């Protein structure tokens, strides 16, 4: 299973990493982080320009059980799962991606 997990994590792109990171940070702040926030943050960081791409990044993280998604439509809230936390920890230790600021989280200090 460890080999499968490492293979899955190695396939993640910068946008996946940022979503995991921002979702974890939002939970630390007791903030509800949703699809609209994700799209705005990914657009601001230059990771995507379309909401469709943002949704597909979230769906892939959900399929991997790295995030839990609750709610409906654009108000779907994300929560990092224990597997997602482990994936984030792995990505941070590898220093493969650079942390970027979240407009949503910076504004909700």
Helices and strands as residue ranges (DSSP letters): H 2-10, H 14-28, E 33-34, H 35-45, H 51-63, E 67-70, G 73-75, E 77-80, H 82-94, H 103-107
